[in-house]
Amino acid sequence: MNGTSPASRSKRKEPPIAVDGRHPKHHRPNGDLSSAGDNTPDRHDDFEGDYEEYDDPRLSALLPTGPDTAEWQATIQSVVRNVVSIRFCQTCSFDTDPALTSEATGFVVDAERGYILTNRHVVGSGPFWGYCIFDNHEEVDAYPVYRDPVHDFGILKFDPKAIKYMPVAALPLRPDLAKVGVEIRVVGNDAGEKLSILSGVISRLDRNAPEYGEGYSDFNTCYYQASAAASGGSSGSPVVNIDGYAVALQAGGRADGAATDYFLPLDRPLRALKCLQEGKPITRGDIQCQFLLKPFDECRRLGLNPEWEAQVRKAFPKETNMLVAEIVLPDGPSHHQIEEGDVLIKVNGELLTQFIRLDDILDSSVGQTVKLLLQRGGEDVEVEIQVGDLHSITPDRFVSAAGGSFHSLSYQQARLYGVACKGVYVCEAGGSWRFDNSENGWLIQTVDHKKTPDLETFIEVVKSIPDKARVVVTYKHLRDLHTLNTTIIYMDRHWSKKMKLAVRNDETGLWDFSNLADPLPPVPPVPRKAAFIQLEHTSHPAVADLVRSFVHVSCTMPVKLDGFPKNRKWGMGLVIDADKGLVVISRAIVPYDLCDISITIADSIVVEGKVVFLHPLQNYAIIQYDPKLVDAPVLSARLSSEEITQGASTYFIGYNRIGRIVHAATTVTEIFAVTIPANSGAPRYRAVNVDAITVDTSLSGQCGSGVLVAQDGTVQALWLTYLGERNPSSHRDEEYHLGLATPTLLPVVQQIQQGVDPKLRMLSVEFRAIQMSQARLMGVSEDWIHQVSQANTSHHQLFMVTKRTFERNETKDGPALLEGDVLLSLNGKIVTKISDLDVMYSHDELDSVVVRDCKELSLRLPTVAAHDVETTRAVSFCGAIFHAPHHAVRQQISKLFSEVYVSARTRGSPSYQYGLAPTNFITHVNGKPTPDLEAFLGAVVKIPDNTYFRLRAVTFDNVPWVVTMKKNEHYFPTMELVKDPREECGWRRVTYEGGKVIQGEGPDGVVAPAGENTDMDVEGGMC
């Protein structure tokens, strides 16, 4: 609901809903609005620089058509000195606010103490870190000291002494001057501009508070209405009259181009400001009942009798509305006292029709009782209700455990869905708590078969759960409390070791963190017994028996590396050695070894797995489990050493999208050199130089895991998922399901079975198949073309170099193969199939014949190590993950600008705030060259906290630029992850503070958790 920022969000354009439109659970007469400056996107879309244009000619009549009068010009000149542009980051998801980066507007209301008034949807439920820019472009840090639990205003604090080059004055708040027909100006940071002045006329003073859909919305107050055509970034702008007084606060507007804006009255902000100035607490009372303004005709239909209507009209001759109960929360003070549709007549004996007076009474009666006189169906009903403390049902703390964050259900959320204001709310469903549905709104019911009615109980329950335990969790969604969901989670207390409590500190404007409990050690696993299902309706027993070779593999990546787009993947693996517990699986499931792997055998036994081998090119990984923990007749699959051929009959066994086994007799339709499209926006692992197999069954497209098997049960090919490019229209990653012939696996598998770590070599190029017509034009002789036709009767093809991989230690002379070279032979054997390239894996050098520029050359080709291309070190700094450019980057780029590559970033972090993007290369820090990660780390740890520094960067497409950022160690400490086999999880974590190492233990889950966003951003903060 905030302003537009290059690193922020695009303006949310909700479709207008008719006046009688329906909220998901309740009638919402105003459900057609967006917040002014509202930039909330779909949670799965986040495009930088996606600005909303306002070229509608209908708006031109609403904007000033000529210069203002001299009086207005003088007023504006006085006002602009008080208006500031606010740039801020919400570092953590909390209550209704996601972690985000945005900008908005505010204005100084106390120049001596340094108070700024803005919107509550800008300030947010929790602390933010940010700064304000004054009209003369002086910058000063600012932080929230108050946010109203309900109404859309908040107050920031800054140091007035930090503004040195202009006098700072306060804008007087005059709520009494807001009248219908008053000409006003909205002075603010509109549509991302530094300063915008929009004109309008107040047309209504009695509009109900706008509803912004799911998330934060104001209620129990009236709003003013005007036509000012404000847009993104104008949130928090002062609405001033011709005398220079602030008469209202810009808050929201229609999203359908109607150019209607809504302003918050300043009565409650003025009271809060006075309390701050006097050092008094800002008391806020509430009875957990939402009222709406409804006109007399509707009140009559609800049962308002003529006698009371006459009294009200006489007492308030200008009023046309009364307050009517709309939502009464279960188990709240008003429950069983007030009913929906009750018309409010009196409070404590006082005739009342306005929210402002109702707020006055409730705020001064916290902990006391109030008497309400209501009209219910024409009958007088008098009730006494205890006034509660509104701050007590507005969370100011959260607990983070195992990658998720939790707090008590807030009044905002309870009111939105009409539920009782109690329960444990999941504000960040990450880590172990990432449920099947990624949307927000979950309430935890039980954990490990223990009820969790409140946050304190939840903390005690989670404390008692050991690391790596699997526990049952039940939960409901606020939108569907009739459905109880049940899942089993894997409790991660090794990547996310600390269970922390964050408490909002309104004195410092920070989250204060404290550790609640150290993790309990994992319970040692014990052997389990299980039996496999029997595969029915197969004509060959050996094929049916293969079901005993399949295991379910789940892989969770706690940290985002190598541009991989997902944080959790699952698929079926094939057991290739039951005695050693070796399993082969697609690298689209296990992309790198900084992960947790769970292997389920016979749908019954769950054991841990670890990565043994990652193939750099052929899209498979080999993982291992402890076979001593498995008492089940697991079968080692027999891998065929003979190549399967096109047209051959085979049997397809696969697992569909819901994990069910399916099978069918089929035929190999094609074997071809596949070219998986590269993802230029986010380079990630993809298979290259590999033959793919397709079969003639529709099941092949439904299954991402499986095998092709002969009648005797010999596995002829693996059926794997291949990760491809990102679809620009659907914003989803394309996946291909293809077969990989087993003979290519055998040399690697045999070495691993013998206890040898495979040390593969490879040619650092990507090949593409070309036909003889192309080869002839490239200069291949007729003799070679004839040899091709004899060597490969099914595919007359050769291979041309399409891309060179940029190696770490490339010599000045360059590689032996160049783009456009046509490869004819390796070590004396003509190359007409991708499998002919497998000779490279076991040779340091290869004798080759190539055609280059129509000339036939004999070259001695050096191979490079293929076993050391994986990422083994990463640095988390200012909310971004940096590591050496991974293999996919080197495959796609023609020049490396440095060995420091931005792989991911966290929303709400300095990296996101200042626009540092994934795929950038960092070449300098404060002018000092950073050619590698060691130099980069040495430079950044010396930067003092909360100070600006410069990064020189180069984009992936060779555009240099400079970014200035401010360091924030409180939320985003500098950390290093180093692969270390001595650690239980295989990685060691080192934390730096003030240039010194303060921690050197295993990872602790505050390193940019993996997310699924389009620009490789990371969901959630790092708190």
N, C-alpha and C positions, 0 to 999 in steps of 0.2 A: 504494500500500500504506500510505497514511498517513491521518491523521484527517480528519474532515469539517470543511469551512469554507464559509461562505456563498458565497465566490467560488471554491470548489474543486470537488471531484468527488463524485458520488454513490457510496455504498458498493457495491463490486463484489460481486454475488451470483452466483458461479459455480455451475452445477448440480452436485450431488454426483456423484462418479464412484465406482463400486464399487471395493473393495480391489484387484481385479484389473484395474482400468481401465488404458488404454494412453495413454502420452504420445505426442505426434506421431511421435517416432522411437524412444523407448525405454520399457521397462516401468517404470511409476512406481506403486509400491504405495500412495503417499500422495497421489494426484492429486486430492484432494477438498477442498482447503483454500483458505482465503483468509487474507491477513495481517490481524492485528488492526489495526483502523483502516484497512483497505484500502479505498480509495475510487476505484480505477481504473475509469473508465468505458470504454465503447466509444469509440474515438478520434473518432468522428463525432458523439457525443452529449455535451453538456456543459450541464447545467441547474443554474442557481443555486438554492440553497436546497432541493435535492432530498434531504431527509433521510430516512434509513431509520428507520422506527418499529419498536419492539420491544415489541409488545403480546401476544406469544405467551404464553398462560397456563401453558404448560409450563415457562417460565423462572422463574415465581414461586417454585417450590420451591428454586431454586438460589440465590436471593438471601436476604440476612438477613431473617428473619421477625420479629425483635424487636431490641431494643437490644443492642449488644455488651456484654460484661462490662467492668467498670471497668478491668481490665488491658488489654483490647484498646483501649478508648477512649483510655487514656493512650498506648499505642503509636501509635495513629493520629495523635493530636495532635502527637506528636514527629515522625512521618514526614512529615506534610503540609508542614512547613516546608522539606523538602528537594525536594519534587516541583514541577516547573515545567511550564507549558504552552508548547509550542514552536510558533511561527508562522514559516513559512519559505517561500521560493520557490527552486525550481530554475530558474535563468534560461536554461539551454540544455539541449537534449536531449543526453544523453551516456550511452553504454553501454546499460544496460537501462532508464534513467530518462528519461521525456519531460520537457519543460519543464512545470512545474506549480506550483500554489500550494496549500498544505495546512497542517495542524497535527497535532501529536502530543504525546507526553509524554516527559519525561526526569526524571532526579533527580540531585542534586549528589552527587558521589563524592569531591570534594576541594574543600573550602570555601576553603582558603588560596590555591590556584592557580586556582580557578575552573573545574573540570572537571565536565562533566555527561555521564552515560551515557544513551544512547538506542539505538534500533535502527539498523542499517546501512541498512535500506530507508527510513528517515527521513533520515538523513544523505545518502544517495545516493552515486553514484560520483564526482561532482565537487563543487566548492564550492557552497554555497547562501548566500543572504543572508537573515537572519532575526533573530528576537529571542525571548527567553524572558520569561514572565510568572510571577512568584512568587506565593505564596499571598496575600500582602498587596497584590497588584496592582501591584507595582513591575516596571518593564520594563527589560530590559538587552539590548544586542546580543549575539549569540552566533554563532559560526562553527565549522565542523568542523576538528578538528586530526588526527583519525584516523578512518578507516573501514576495517573489516576487509575484505580482498578476498573472503572466503568467508562467514564467520560473521556472523550478523545483529546486529551491535552496532557502534556508533560513538561517538566521544567529541567533545563540543563544549567550547568554551572561552568564558568570559565574564569580565568584570572584577568581582571580588567587591566592590571599593570602590564600585561604582555602586549597590549595594543599601544604602540609608541608613537604612531604617526598621524593619529586622528583622535579627536575627542569622541568619547563614547557616551551617548545619551540614551535614556530610557524612553520608550513609547508608553504614554499613559493609557491605562485600561479604563474605558468608560462604557460598561455594558448598558448604562441607562440611556445612552444616546442612540441606540439601535431602534429605528422607527421604520415603518413601512413608507416607501417613497424616498428614503434618504439615498442620495447619490454616494457611491463608495468607489474606492480603488483597492484592488488586490495587488500588493507589492511583494513580489517574491521571485523565486528561482523556478520559473515556469518552463516546462518541457526541456529541462536540462540546460537552459540558458542561465547566464550569470544573474541577470536582472530582467524582470518583465513586469510591466504595469498594465493591468487589465481593469476595465471600467465596468460598472454595473449599477443597478438600482435594487435595493432590498424590496422584495415583493411580498414576502410572508415572514411572520415571526413565530408561527405555530405549527411548523411541520414536524412530524415524528422523525426520530433519528434514522438516518439511512441504514439499510442492511447491506453489508458487503459480501454476502454469501458466507461460506465456511471460513472461519478465522475470526479475527477481532471485529466486533461491531459495537458501536455505542448504543445505549438504550436508557430509558427512564430520564429523558431530557427532550426538550424541544430544540429544533434547529431553525435557522433562518434560511431563506431561499432567495437567490438572485440569479441573474444571467450575466456571468463574467467570462465564460469559456476558458476557465483555467484547465490546466492539463498536468502532465507528469512533472513532478518536482515542486509543485506549488504547495504541497502539504505543509502546514505550519505558517503560511503567509499571513501577515496582519491584514485585516480588512479595516480600512481607515476612512474617516469622513473628511470633509473639506477642511476641518480645523486641525487635522493631524492626530486625532485620537483614534486609538484602536477600539472599534465597536464590536468586533467579532473575530473569530479565528477560522481561516480556510480549512476545510476538512474533507469534503467529498464532492462528487458530481456525477451526473448521469454518464453512462458509457455508450449511449446510442446516438451521440451527435446532437443532442437536444440543447447543449450549451447551458445547462442548468447546474448551478453550484449550490452547495450547502455549507453553511457556516455555523460553528459552535458558539453559543452565547458565552460571554466572558464572566458571568457571575461566579461560577465555581473556580475557574482559574484565578480570579482576583482574590477569592478567599484563601486558596492554597498559597498564593504568593505572600499574602499578609502573614499567614502562619509561619512560613519560612523566614520572613524578615524579622518576625518577633521571636523566633526560636521555639515556637509551639508545635506540638504534633498536629498533623492534619487528620483529624478524626473523620471517618467516613462510616455512616450507618446504612444498614440495608435490612429488608425483611424478606429477601429472596422471592420477590414478586415483581414481574415486569408489567408496567402500565403503559397504555397508549392513549394518545389524545384522540377522542372520537367526537364528531359533531352531535349536536343535540338530537337531530333526527334519528341517528343510529342509537343514541342512548335511550331514546323513547322506545325503540324496538326491543332493546334489552330489558326494558321494564322501568325506566325512570318515570316516576309519576308526575303529573302536572304541578303538584304543590311544590315539590323540590325544584323542578325546572324553573318555576316562577321565582322562587327565592334566589336561585343561582343567577338568573338573568338580571334580577334587580341588584344583587350585590356586585355583579361584574357585567355591566351593560355592554362592554366591548368584547366580551368573551363569546365564542361560539362553540367551544369544546369543553368536554369534561374528561377526567381520567378514568379509564376503564381497565380492569385487571385482564391481562392477556395471557401470561404464563405464571403459574404458581409451581415452584419447584417442590418435588416430593421431599419429605423429611425436613423441610426448612421451617422457619418461624411462621410462615403464612399457611403452611399445609394444614388442611382441615379448618382453617379460619377464613380464608378468602377463597372464592371460587372464580374461575374464568368467566368473564362477563359481568362481574360485579362492578357497579358504578360507584366511584369514591365520592362521598359527599363532604364529610368532615374528618379532620385529624385533630385529636385533642380538643374537640369542640369548636374548631375553627373551620369555617367553610373554605373549601380549597378546590381550585381548578387548574393550578399550574405546577409544573415539575420543580421550578426553582424554589417555591415555598416548601414543597414536599421534601426536597433535598435539605433545606435549612433545618427542618424539624428532625429528620432522621439523623443528620450529621451531629446534632447537638444532643442526641438521645441514646448514644451507644451504651448498651448495657441496661437500659431502662425500658419501660413499656410505654407504648403509645396506644391510644384509643382511636379506632377507625369506625366511622359510620358509613355503611355501604347500602346501596339499593340493589336488592337481588330479586328480580322478577316482580318489582313493585312493592316489595316488603323491605322495611328497615331492618338491617342487621348490624349490631354493634359488637365489635371484637376488641380484645386487648392482645397485643403482639409484642413479644420481646424483640428489641432492635439489636441486631448482631453487628459485629465489627467486620466491615467489608474487607479490610486488609487481611483478616484471619482466613478468609476463604479465597484469597488471591495468593498463589504460591510465590515464595521468594527464595526457594531453594530447590535443588534437584540432586538426585543420586545417579552416578554413572557406575555401571558394573557390567563387565564382560562385553563392552562395546555399545551398550544401550544406555539411555538416559530416562529417568522416571521422576515424576513428582505427583503431588496430590492433584486430583482433578480440580480445575479452577472454576470459579463462578462463571467466567466467560463461556467455557465449554459446556458447563452444566445448563446454563440459560439457553444456549444455542440449540441444544437437543432436548431441553425440558426434562432433565434427569436430576437425581439427587446429587448434591455437591459433595461427593465423597468417592473414594476409590483411588487406585494407583494408575496414573495415566502414563502411557509411553510417549514421551516427547521426541525421542530419537530411536527409531526401531532399527538399530544397527548391530553389527557384531553378531553375537549369539542370538540376539533378539530380533533378527531380521526375519519376520514371518513370511509366509508364502505370498501374501498381499502386501505390497510395499507402501500402501497409503497410510496416513496417520489417522489416529482416532481410536487406538486400542486401549482397553482397560484390562489390566491383569486381574484375574480372579483367583487362581491358585498357582503355586510354584512347588514342585516336588510333592504334590498331594496335600499341601498346606495352604489354607486360605490366607489371602493377603488383602484384608479390607482397607488397610491404610499403609502409608509409606513406612512408618516405624516397624510394622510387622514384616513388610516386604524386605527391609534391610536385614532384619534378624534371620529371616528364612534364607536369603541369598548368601549371607555370611557363612552359613553352615554347610553350603554345598561345595564339595572339593573340586579342584581343577579337573577338567576333562570328563566330568560326570555328565551323564545324559539324564535329563529330568523332564518330567511331564509338566507342561504349562497349559493352563486354560485361560482363555481371554475372550472378550466380547468387543464389538465395535459400537461406538456411540450411536451410529446410524441404525444399528440392528441389535438391540439388546435382547432380542428373543433368541438369538443364535449363540450357542456356546461353542467356541472353536477350541480344538485340542491339538497340540503339537508337541513334539519332543525336541528339545534344544540341547546343543552341545555347549557346556559351560566353559568358556575360554577364560582362564585366569592365568595364562602364561604369556600370550601376546598382550592381553589387557590385564596386567597384574593388579593394579590398584583399584580398589573400590573407594570412590571418592564422594564426598559431600561438597557441593558448591552452594554457598550462601551469598545472596545479594547484599552488597555493602553500599548503602546510599551515601555514606560519608566519603568514600573513595571512588565510587562509581565502578567498582570491580566485583567480579565473582571471587569470593574467598574460598580457597580449596583446602580441604583437610582429608586425610586418609581415614577410612572407617575400619578397614580390616585387611590384613594380609591374606593371600590365598591359602586355603588348605591344600596340602599336597594331594595329588591324585591317588585314588585307591588302586592298588596293583591289580591288573587284569587277571582273571582266572580263566582256565580253559572252559569252553562251552561245547555242547553237543548239539548237532542239528542234522536234518535229513533234507535232501533236495526233492523238488517236485519231479514228477515224471512227465515227460513231453509226450503228448498223445497225438495220434493220427499221423505218425511219420512211418514211411515204408522201410526205413533203414534203422535198426537198433543203434548202430554206432553214431548216427546223426542225433538220435534222441538222447543218447548218453552225454552229448556235449553240453547239456544244460548244467552239468556238474563242473564245467570250466568257467562259467560266468559268475562274476561278482559285481555288486553295485558299489560304485566309487563316488564319494562326495568330496569335493575339494573346496575349501574356504580360504580366500586370500585376504588376510587382515590388513595388508599394506598394498597400495597400488604401485606396481612396477611395470616397466616395459610396455606401457600404453595399453595393457589388457583392459577391456571395457567392463568386465563383470567382477563381482566380488565373491560369487558363489556359483559353482557349476557341478553338475552330476552327469554320470553316464555309466555304461556297463564296460567293465574290463574283462580281459581274457586271461585266465591263469595259464601261464606257460611253463611253470615249474612249481608243482604243489609242495614238493619237499622243501624248497627254499622260499616259498611264498612270493614268487615273482608274478607280476601282473602287467600286461601291456594295455595301454589306453591312449586315446587321442590327446594331443597337446592342446586341443580346444577345451579339454576338461581340466588338465593339469598343466598350466602354462609355465610355471616356474616353481622353484622349491621353497620359497618363503610362503608356506601354506600349511593348513591342517588337512590331512587326508583321513577319511573314514572309509573302511571297506566292510561291506555287509555280505556275508557268505550264507547262502541258502536262505536268504530273507530272514535270518535268525541271529547269526553271530556277528557282532560289530567289533572290529579290531582297528587299531591305528595302522596307518601306512606311512611310508616315507619314500621320497624320490630317490631312485637309484641312477636313472639315466634319462637325459632329455636329448632327443635327436634334433640337431640344428636345422634340418631341412625336410625330413620325411614325416613330420606331423604325428610322431608317437612318443610316448614316454613310458618308461618302465618303473613301476613302483613295487614296494615290497611290504609284506606283513609278516608277523611272527607265526609260523605254522604250528608252533607248540600250543598256541591258544585256541586252535581249531580242531575239534573232534568231529569231523564230517568227511564223507568220502569225496573230497575235492579231486577233480581229474585234471591232470596236466594235458592241455591241448597239444596235439601233434601238429607241428607246422610243416607244411609241404615244402620240399626243396625244388619242386618243379613249377615253372611258370604256368599259370592258368592262361588259356588262350581264348581269343574271341570266338563266340559261337559254342563254347563248351557248356555242357549241362552241369548244373551245380545246385546246391541247396542253400537257400538264404535263411539264416536265423538272425533275428534282430529284436531289439527292444524299442517299443514305440515311445511316444511322448509321455505316457503315463507309467512307463516302466514295465509294461506287460510284454511277455515274449510272444513273438509272432514268427511264422515260418512258412515257406513255400518253395516248391521246386521251381527253378528258373533257369535262364540262359544268360551267359555273358554277352552283352550287346556291343560293348566297345571297351578297348584298352587304349588310352591315349595319354600323351604328355600334357597334363593339366596346367593351366595358368590361372592361379588364384589371383584375382585383382588385388592390387595393393591399396591400402587405406592411406591416402596422402594426407588426410587431416589428422590422423593419429596412427602413426606406424606401429604395428603390433605383429606378433609372430604369424607367419603364414608359410605354408608348404611351398617349396620351389624344387625344381628339378626332380619331379616325381611323376610316375605313371599312375593314372587313376582308372578305376574299373567301374563300369555301370552295368546293371542287370535289368532284365525284362520282367520286373514286378513292381507294382505300385507300392508295395511295402517298403521298398528301398528309400522312397522319399519321406516316409513316415518315421523312419528309424535312424537315429544318430549313432547307434552302437550295434555291433553284430559281427557276423562272420559269413563267409562263403565256404561251404564245407562239401567235400566229396562223399561218395556213398560209404566209404570205409571210415568216415569220421575224421579224416585228415583236413585240417584247416588250410584252405587255399588262399584266402585273403581275409584281412581285417576290414570290417565296415566301420568307417570313422567319420567324425564330424570335423569339417575343415572350416576354420574361421576366415571370413572374407572381408570385403569392403563394407563401409557403412552406407546404407540406402538413404540418399538425401531427402527423399519424400516421406518415408516412414520414420526416419531417425533411428532405425534399428540396424543391428549388425547382421549382414547376410551370413548364412551358414550353408555349407554344401555337404552333402552326404555321399561319400565315394568309397570305393574299395582300394586297399593297398595290398599288393601281392606279398605273401609271407617270405619268399626266398630272400628278399632284401633284408629281413630282420635277422636271419640266422647267424651271420657272423657276429653281430652285436650280442645276441642272446647267448651264444656259446661262450663268449668271453666272460660275460657276467656270471654265468653258471660256474665257470672255472675260478671265480673270485678275482677276475682281472677287470680293472676299470678301463672301459674302451677308450682308446686314444685315437680318435678318428682324424683323418686329414680330408681336406676338400678343396676343390677349385672355387675361387672367390668370384663366381660369376653366376648369372641366371641365364638359362637357355630357353629358347622357344623353338618348337618344331617348325620346319619349313618344308614345303613340297618341292618336287624336282623342278617345276617351272620357275620357282623363285631361286632355287639353288643355281640353276643354269645362268640366270641373270646376275647372280652374285659372283659368277666366275668359276663355278665348279665344272670340271671337265666332263666330257661324255663318258670317259672311262670310269670315273668315280660314280657317275649316275648309274652306269651299268652294274657296278659292284653293289650299289645300294639295292637295286632291284633283285639281285641274287641273294643278298644277305638277309633281307627282310621282305618276304613275299607279301605279307599282310599290310605293311605300312612302308611305302616308299617315302622316307623322310630323312632329313639331316637336322642338325641343331645349330642355331645361330645364337651368338651371345647378344642378349638384349640389355643387360645391366651388369655392371661390375660392383661388387661389394667393396666398400671403402674399408680397408683393413687398418688395424691399429698401428701397425709398423710398416706401412707401405713405403717402398724405397723411392728414391728420386727417379729412377728409371721407369717406374710404373710397373703394373702387372704385365704378364706375358700375353694375356688375352685382352682384346679390346672389343667394344661394342661393334657389332657388324661382322665379326669373325664367324666363319662357318667351320665348325669342327668336323673333321673327316675321320680321324682315327686317334686312338689312345693305346700306347704300347703295342702298336702293330695291328690292332683289331679295329675294324670299321665300327663306327658308332651310329646305329640306326634306332636304338631303343634307349629309353632313359636308364634302364637297368645296366646298359653297357657303361654308364658313368660310374657305377659302384666301385670300379677299380681304383677310383681316386681316394677312397676311404682308407686304403692301406698302403699308400705310396707317398714318399716325400716329394718325389718328382715323377713326371710322366712325359714320355716321348709322344709328341702329337704331330699331326698334319692338319693344317688349317688353310682356309682360303681367306685372304685379306686383300681387299681392293683388287680383286680378280687375279691375285697372284697366290700360288701355292707355296706355303712355307712349312718348314719343319722346325718345331719349337720344343725346347725343353721347358715344361711347365712346372713351376714350383707349386706345391699345395700348401695350405695353411692349416694350423691346428683348428679342429672343429669342436674340441672338448672344452674350450675355455671362452666360449662366446656368451655365456650366461652372465647376468648381472650378479655381482657378489658384494657390492657395496652401494649404499645409498645415503643421502643426507637429507634430513628434513629441516628446512629453514624458512621462517616467515610463512609457514603454511603451504609450502611447495615441496615436492619431492624432486631431488636432483640426483642423477647418476650418470655414468658414462653412457654415451649413445649405444643403445642395445642393438642387437644384430639386425632387427627389422629396419632401424634407422639407417644403418650402414648399407643395407641392401638397396635402399631407395634414394639415398643422397649421393651427389657427385663430389661434394666437398664438405669436410668436417670443419666447423668454425672453432670448435673447442671440444674438449672431452667432458664438458659440463652441460648436461641436457636436462631440460625441465620436462618431467614425465607426468606430473599431476599437480593439482593445487586444491586447496580447501576453501569452500565458500566461507565468507566472513573473515578471511585472513588478509594480511597485508599484500600477499601476492595477488589475491583476487581484487582487492581494493585498488591497487595501483596498476593493474592490467598485465602483470607478468603471466604469460600464457604457456600452456603445454606446447611442446615442439620448439620452444625457444632454446638457443644456445647462449650461455653466459661466457663472455670473453674477458670482462674486466669487472672488478669491484673497487669502487672509489679510485679509478684510474690505474689500478694495479692489475696486470695480466693474470688471468686464471686459466691456464691451459689445461689443467686437470683438476680432479676432485680434491686432491690434497691441497693444492694452492687455493682453491675456492674455500674450502673449510678453514684453512688458516687465516684467510682474510675476513670471513664473516664473523668468526667467533670474537674477533677483536673490536667489532663495532659496538659502541656503547648502546645500552638499551634505550628505547624511546628517542632515538635520534635518526635523522635522515641519512641515507647513503645512496650512492649511484651504482647502477648496474648497466654495463654496456652489453647489449644482447643482439643476436642476429636471428631473424625468423627462419623457418625451415626453407622458405623460398628466397633466401639470400637478401633480406632487407635489414640493414643495421638500424638500431634505435637505442635510445637511452631511457631508462626508467628510474625514477626516484622513489624510494620506499622508506617507510619508517619501521624500525625494528620493534617487535613486541614480544618480549620473552615471557611475560606473565601467562599469555595464552598459547604462544607458539615458540616454545624453547627450541634451541638448536640441538638436533640429535643426529646420531650416526648409527646406521645399521650395517654390520659387517658379518659376512658369512663366517661361521666358526663351528666346525664339526664337533668341538668339545662341548658346546652348549646343547642342552636337551632338545631345544627346538631348532638347533642348527644355525642360529644367528645370535649375535651379540649386540647389545644396545649400549651406546655411549651418549650421555647427555652433557651438554656444555652450558655453563652459566658464567657470565662475566669473563669469558675467555678461558675458563678452567673446567676440567672434567669434574663433574659432581656425581656421576653415576656411571657404572660400567657393567651392569648386569644384563640379563636377558631382556628382550623387547617388552615395552609396556604400553601398547595400544594407543598412544597418543600421536602416533606417526601417521598422518593423513590416511584414514581408513579408506578402503577401496569403495568406489562408487560406480554408478552406471550412467553418468551424464554425457551429453553429446560432445562436449569439448574436453572430456577426460577430467572434468572437475570432480571433486570429492564431496559426497554428501556428508553434512554434519560438521561440527566444529571439532577441535582437538583438545577438548577440555577433560 
